[in-house]
């Protein structure tokens, strides 16, 4: 499987593309397809995180934190109105970093799950 499968993911940047290729280089083509399918289901699009963060400037705060599985921070954002909007503005600036950290963790989880099943064969 070539890297253009990974390049088709929405909002992917070069760093994430290189990370995914390196992470899955030892997988056979069938396992790579499974990885792509599972990772695509868990991966968050940076634009979605940015949009939900910007919604917090005019509406309910913390939606982006809930999407990133940071439930306690999401509740804290709701209660404190996004730390008086300062936290929401900082998150809007750093949305790519927040999304990358989440996606990197999701890719590691999927790779670990597949490598266990791959080595059991």
N, CA, C and O of each residue as an XYZ file, in Angstrom:
484
protein
N       0.847     -1.175      0.000
C       0.000      0.000      0.000
C       0.888      1.232      0.000
O       1.806      1.338      0.813
N       0.630      2.131     -0.874
C       1.447      3.326     -1.008
C       0.977      4.408     -0.041
O      -0.092      4.315      0.561
N       1.815      5.438      0.085
C       1.517      6.508      1.030
C       0.348      7.377      0.574
O      -0.175      8.156      1.370
N      -0.076      7.265     -0.682
C      -1.175      8.113     -1.117
C      -2.480      7.742     -0.424
O      -3.407      8.552     -0.411
N      -2.585      6.550      0.151
C      -3.761      6.217      0.948
C      -3.812      7.093      2.189
O      -4.873      7.591      2.568
N      -2.657      7.275      2.819
C      -2.602      8.142      3.995
C      -2.785      9.601      3.600
O      -3.400     10.371      4.338
N      -2.260      9.987      2.448
C      -2.355     11.373      1.993
C      -3.796     11.776      1.712
O      -4.105     12.966      1.668
N      -4.674     10.809      1.523
C      -6.074     11.114      1.246
C      -6.861     11.455      2.507
O      -8.019     11.866      2.421
N      -6.244     11.289      3.674
C      -6.938     11.632      4.915
C      -7.142     13.144      4.974
O      -6.232     13.897      4.628
N      -8.321     13.603      5.406
C      -8.587     15.049      5.414
C      -7.722     15.780      6.433
O      -7.608     15.362      7.585
N      -7.117     16.873      5.994
C      -6.335     17.720      6.881
C      -4.994     17.156      7.306
O      -4.395     17.663      8.254
N      -4.502     16.120      6.635
C      -3.236     15.518      7.041
C      -2.076     16.423      6.619
O      -2.089     16.998      5.530
N      -1.086     16.540      7.484
C       0.096     17.307      7.138
C       1.280     16.356      6.964
O       1.159     15.151      7.189
N       2.405     16.901      6.567
C       3.580     16.077      6.248
C       4.067     15.289      7.462
O       4.434     14.121      7.336
N       4.072     15.917      8.626
C       4.557     15.246      9.835
C       3.725     14.005     10.158
O       4.272     12.958     10.504
N       2.420     14.127     10.047
C       1.541     12.985     10.323
C       1.722     11.896      9.265
O       1.707     10.708      9.587
N       1.892     12.297      8.014
C       2.087     11.336      6.935
C       3.356     10.522      7.150
O       3.348      9.300      7.000
N       4.438     11.193      7.497
C       5.705     10.492      7.755
C       5.561      9.582      8.972
O       6.070      8.461      8.978
N       4.870     10.065      9.994
C       4.647      9.270     11.209
C       3.904      7.972     10.879
O       4.297      6.901     11.339
N       2.848      8.062     10.095
C       2.050      6.885      9.760
C       2.843      5.898      8.905
O       2.751      4.687      9.107
N       3.612      6.407      7.961
C       4.427      5.519      7.127
C       5.465      4.785      7.969
O       5.681      3.587      7.786
N       6.100      5.490      8.879
C       7.109      4.874      9.743
C       6.480      3.865     10.699
O       7.046      2.802     10.956
N       5.321      4.204     11.214
C       4.636      3.339     12.169
C       4.193      2.026     11.535
O       4.201      0.988     12.196
N       3.813      2.060     10.277
C       3.252      0.876      9.616
C       4.194      0.230      8.609
O       3.760     -0.622      7.834
N       5.458      0.605      8.597
C       6.367      0.074      7.579
C       6.592     -1.428      7.698
O       6.917     -2.074      6.702
N       6.428     -2.000      8.884
C       6.631     -3.440      9.062
C       5.358     -4.250      8.834
O       5.395     -5.481      8.838
N       4.240     -3.568      8.638
C       2.979     -4.268      8.411
C       2.894     -4.746      6.967
O       3.411     -4.105      6.052
N       2.233     -5.883      6.781
C       1.980     -6.342      5.413
C       0.840     -5.500      4.832
O       0.165     -4.792      5.580
N       0.611     -5.561      3.519
C      -0.420     -4.709      2.896
C      -1.822     -4.890      3.495
O      -2.564     -3.919      3.638
N      -2.178     -6.113      3.839
C      -3.511     -6.347      4.420
C      -3.638     -5.685      5.792
O      -4.670     -5.091      6.103
N      -2.596     -5.786      6.606
C      -2.620     -5.169      7.933
C      -2.610     -3.651      7.811
O      -3.231     -2.963      8.621
N      -1.913     -3.122      6.811
C      -1.928     -1.670      6.576
C      -3.327     -1.181      6.215
O      -3.748     -0.109      6.649
N      -4.035     -1.960      5.432
C      -5.410     -1.583      5.089
C      -6.294     -1.577      6.329
O      -7.116     -0.680      6.513
N      -6.118     -2.583      7.175
C      -6.871     -2.616      8.432
C      -6.512     -1.427      9.306
O      -7.379     -0.803      9.918
N      -5.202     -1.118      9.356
C      -4.764      0.038     10.138
C      -5.423      1.310      9.633
O      -5.951      2.094     10.421
N      -5.395      1.517      8.322
C      -5.980      2.727      7.743
C      -7.462      2.816      8.064
O      -7.958      3.888      8.409
N      -8.170      1.707      7.955
C      -9.604      1.695      8.240
C      -9.877      2.062      9.702
O     -10.729      2.904      9.987
N      -9.151      1.427     10.624
C      -9.363      1.691     12.044
C      -8.891      3.087     12.439
O      -9.552      3.769     13.222
N      -7.762      3.510     11.906
C      -7.237      4.837     12.236
C      -8.140      5.932     11.699
O      -8.366      6.940     12.367
N      -8.648      5.739     10.512
C      -9.540      6.731      9.911
C     -10.807      6.901     10.740
O     -11.357      7.998     10.820
N     -11.267      5.818     11.353
C     -12.471      5.893     12.185
C     -12.208      6.661     13.484
O     -13.111      7.308     14.013
N     -10.983      6.591     13.995
C     -10.651      7.252     15.266
C     -10.063      8.647     15.092
O     -10.129      9.467     16.008
N      -9.501      8.917     13.950
C      -8.774     10.164     13.708
C      -9.723     11.358     13.710
O     -10.861     11.270     13.251
N      -9.229     12.469     14.235
C      -9.985     13.723     14.227
C      -9.393     14.653     13.174
O      -8.174     14.752     13.029
N     -10.265     15.327     12.448
C      -9.844     16.284     11.436
C      -9.520     17.612     12.126
O     -10.325     18.099     12.920
N      -8.366     18.202     11.841
C      -8.024     19.477     12.476
C      -9.052     20.587     12.231
O      -9.283     21.424     13.103
N      -9.661     20.591     11.056
C     -10.653     21.625     10.764
C     -11.887     21.499     11.664
O     -12.475     22.503     12.067
N     -12.265     20.275     11.969
C     -13.401     20.057     12.863
C     -13.090     20.593     14.255
O     -13.936     21.225     14.889
N     -11.881     20.340     14.722
C     -11.477     20.836     16.037
C     -11.453     22.362     16.035
O     -11.895     22.984     17.001
N     -10.945     22.975     14.966
C     -10.925     24.432     14.881
C     -12.341     25.007     14.885
O     -12.616     25.976     15.594
N     -13.222     24.423     14.109
C     -14.596     24.931     14.034
C     -15.302     24.825     15.379
O     -15.963     25.770     15.810
N     -15.167     23.681     16.046
C     -15.824     23.527     17.352
C     -15.188     24.429     18.399
O     -15.857     24.860     19.338
N     -13.911     24.715     18.245
C     -13.253     25.651     19.154
C     -13.782     27.073     18.928
O     -14.042     27.803     19.884
N     -13.937     27.451     17.673
C     -14.453     28.787     17.359
C     -15.918     28.943     17.775
O     -16.355     30.044     18.110
N     -16.663     27.858     17.754
C     -18.037     27.911     18.242
C     -18.038     28.330     19.711
O     -18.953     29.012     20.173
N     -17.000     27.912     20.437
C     -16.878     28.275     21.845
C     -16.712     29.758     22.081
O     -16.926     30.227     23.199
N     -16.332     30.518     21.051
C     -16.207     31.966     21.219
C     -17.559     32.658     21.256
O     -17.683     33.749     21.813
N     -18.572     32.033     20.669
C     -19.894     32.653     20.630
C     -20.981     31.798     21.278
O     -22.098     32.266     21.497
N     -20.652     30.561     21.578
C     -21.649     29.651     22.133
C     -21.052     28.806     23.236
O     -20.243     29.287     24.030
N     -21.449     27.552     23.286
C     -20.942     26.680     24.362
C     -19.449     26.389     24.208
O     -18.983     26.025     23.129
N     -18.726     26.551     25.281
C     -17.279     26.321     25.297
C     -16.974     24.859     25.571
O     -17.771     24.156     26.192
N     -15.826     24.407     25.110
C     -15.317     23.096     25.466
C     -15.735     21.951     24.583
O     -15.361     20.812     24.860
N     -16.492     22.194     23.535
C     -16.930     21.102     22.655
C     -15.718     20.388     22.067
O     -15.703     19.161     21.968
N     -14.704     21.154     21.679
C     -13.505     20.556     21.077
C     -12.783     19.651     22.066
O     -12.190     18.652     21.660
N     -12.818     19.976     23.347
C     -12.168     19.133     24.352
C     -12.921     17.814     24.519
O     -12.303     16.769     24.724
N     -14.242     17.855     24.432
C     -15.018     16.616     24.476
C     -14.691     15.735     23.271
O     -14.571     14.517     23.409
N     -14.547     16.348     22.081
C     -14.204     15.592     20.876
C     -12.823     14.953     20.984
O     -12.577     13.899     20.398
N     -11.923     15.587     21.730
C     -10.573     15.063     21.907
C     -10.476     14.123     23.103
O      -9.379     13.805     23.561
N     -11.615     13.682     23.601
C     -11.701     12.761     24.744
C     -11.071     13.327     26.007
O     -10.570     12.573     26.841
N     -11.092     14.632     26.156
C     -10.611     15.286     27.364
C     -11.839     15.785     28.135
O     -12.122     16.981     28.195
N     -12.548     14.826     28.717
C     -13.855     15.096     29.313
C     -13.764     16.084     30.475
O     -14.559     17.021     30.557
N     -12.803     15.879     31.368
C     -12.693     16.777     32.522
C     -12.375     18.207     32.094
O     -12.946     19.155     32.633
N     -11.475     18.368     31.135
C     -11.191     19.711     30.635
C     -12.415     20.310     29.940
O     -12.670     21.510     30.046
N     -13.167     19.473     29.234
C     -14.387     19.954     28.589
C     -15.383     20.473     29.607
O     -15.989     21.526     29.411
N     -15.552     19.740     30.687
C     -16.469     20.186     31.755
C     -15.952     21.480     32.376
O     -16.728     22.396     32.647
N     -14.650     21.552     32.600
C     -14.047     22.756     33.169
C     -14.242     23.950     32.243
O     -14.515     25.055     32.713
N     -14.107     23.746     30.943
C     -14.341     24.825     29.974
C     -15.799     25.285     30.016
O     -16.078     26.481     29.929
N     -16.720     24.344     30.148
C     -18.138     24.708     30.196
C     -18.422     25.535     31.449
O     -19.110     26.554     31.382
N     -17.898     25.100     32.575
C     -18.167     25.788     33.846
C     -17.523     27.174     33.889
O     -18.131     28.126     34.378
N     -16.296     27.289     33.381
C     -15.555     28.555     33.480
C     -15.658     29.409     32.216
O     -14.924     30.386     32.065
N     -16.555     29.048     31.321
C     -16.708     29.742     30.036
C     -15.383     29.806     29.278
O     -14.958     30.856     28.796
N     -14.756     28.642     29.198
C     -13.496     28.541     28.456
C     -12.387     29.325     29.119
O     -11.589     29.979     28.447
N     -12.334     29.258     30.460
C     -11.373     30.047     31.238
C     -11.477     31.511     30.825
O     -10.485     32.157     30.489
N     -12.715     32.013     30.861
C     -13.030     33.399     30.469
C     -12.576     33.681     29.031
O     -12.056     34.756     28.733
N     -12.775     32.726     28.174
C     -12.469     32.757     26.739
C     -10.974     32.730     26.420
O     -10.609     32.548     25.259
N     -10.116     32.901     27.392
C      -8.675     32.889     27.123
C      -8.233     31.492     26.695
O      -7.482     31.351     25.729
N      -8.689     30.464     27.402
C      -8.340     29.088     27.047
C      -8.859     28.711     25.667
O      -8.193     28.001     24.914
N     -10.039     29.188     25.349
C     -10.615     28.900     24.038
C      -9.813     29.569     22.927
O      -9.601     28.971     21.872
N      -9.371     30.792     23.149
C      -8.562     31.497     22.149
C      -7.211     30.799     21.964
O      -6.744     30.640     20.837
N      -6.589     30.386     23.065
C      -5.315     29.668     22.992
C      -5.500     28.350     22.240
O      -4.660     27.980     21.420
N      -6.589     27.647     22.516
C      -6.868     26.398     21.809
C      -7.131     26.630     20.327
O      -6.762     25.800     19.496
N      -7.767     27.753     19.986
C      -8.018     28.066     18.578
C      -6.699     28.310     17.843
O      -6.574     27.986     16.662
N      -5.731     28.874     18.536
C      -4.417     29.100     17.932
C      -3.658     27.780     17.802
O      -2.971     27.550     16.806
N      -3.783     26.917     18.806
C      -3.022     25.660     18.857
C      -3.837     24.439     18.435
O      -3.523     23.325     18.855
N      -4.853     24.616     17.633
C      -5.743     23.508     17.290
C      -5.009     22.380     16.563
O      -5.335     21.211     16.766
N      -4.039     22.701     15.733
C      -3.302     21.649     15.015
C      -2.492     20.789     15.986
O      -2.440     19.568     15.838
N      -1.871     21.409     16.963
C      -1.089     20.667     17.953
C      -1.998     19.767     18.788
O      -1.660     18.613     19.049
N      -3.140     20.289     19.204
C      -4.089     19.479     19.976
C      -4.561     18.273     19.177
O      -4.637     17.161     19.701
N      -4.877     18.499     17.906
C      -5.346     17.415     17.048
C      -4.238     16.412     16.784
O      -4.486     15.206     16.790
N      -3.019     16.884     16.551
C      -1.900     15.993     16.284
C      -1.631     15.099     17.486
O      -1.385     13.905     17.314
N      -1.670     15.641     18.688
C      -1.432     14.832     19.893
C      -2.493     13.738     20.027
O      -2.176     12.598     20.368
N      -3.735     14.086     19.762
C      -4.811     13.092     19.827
C      -4.616     12.021     18.753
O      -4.705     10.828     19.041
N      -4.352     12.446     17.522
C      -4.207     11.497     16.412
C      -2.984     10.601     16.587
O      -3.017      9.426     16.221
N      -1.917     11.145     17.138
C      -0.725     10.336     17.375
C      -1.022      9.229     18.381
O      -0.613      8.084     18.190
N      -1.734      9.574     19.451
C      -2.104      8.574     20.448
C      -3.040      7.528     19.844
O      -2.901      6.337     20.121
N      -3.989      7.968     19.025
C      -4.919      7.033     18.381
C      -4.174      6.089     17.442
O      -4.489      4.901     17.383
N      -3.191      6.606     16.709
C      -2.430      5.745     15.796
C      -1.609      4.717     16.563
O      -1.486      3.571     16.130
N      -1.050      5.116     17.691
C      -0.286      4.169     18.508
C      -1.180      3.060     19.059
O      -0.785      1.895     19.104
N      -2.382      3.433     19.475
C      -3.323      2.430     19.996
C      -3.732      1.438     18.910
O      -3.765      0.232     19.151
N      -4.041      1.939     17.724
C      -4.445      1.068     16.619
C      -3.283      0.171     16.199
O      -3.476     -1.020     15.956
N      -2.076      0.738     16.114
C      -0.911     -0.058     15.722
C      -0.619     -1.142     16.752
O      -0.276     -2.267     16.390
N      -0.753     -0.813     18.023
C      -0.515     -1.814     19.069
C      -1.547     -2.929     18.991
O      -1.214     -4.102     19.156
N      -2.789     -2.566     18.741
C      -3.846     -3.565     18.629
C      -3.587     -4.486     17.431
O      -3.738     -5.703     17.540
N      -3.204     -3.917     16.308
C      -2.968     -4.721     15.112
C      -1.676     -5.520     15.199
O      -1.598     -6.630     14.673
N      -0.670     -4.973     15.850
C       0.588     -5.732     15.955
C       0.423     -6.952     16.840
O       1.082     -7.968     16.622
N      -0.451     -6.868     17.842
C      -0.737     -8.043     18.659
C      -1.416     -9.126     17.828
O      -1.063    -10.301     17.927
N      -2.382     -8.736     17.017
C      -3.077     -9.735     16.190
C      -2.171    -10.203     15.059
O      -2.292    -11.344     14.613
N      -1.264     -9.348     14.582
C      -0.363     -9.708     13.501
C       0.670    -10.723     13.975
O       1.004    -11.656     13.245
N       1.182    -10.548     15.204
C       2.188    -11.477     15.726
C       1.558    -12.787     16.182
O       2.261    -13.790     16.305
N       0.274    -12.804     16.431
C      -0.401    -14.051     16.839
C      -0.620    -14.997     15.675
O      -0.949    -16.164     15.885
N      -0.447    -14.528     14.472
C      -0.673    -15.383     13.304
C       0.289    -16.483     13.227
O       0.230    -17.291     12.301
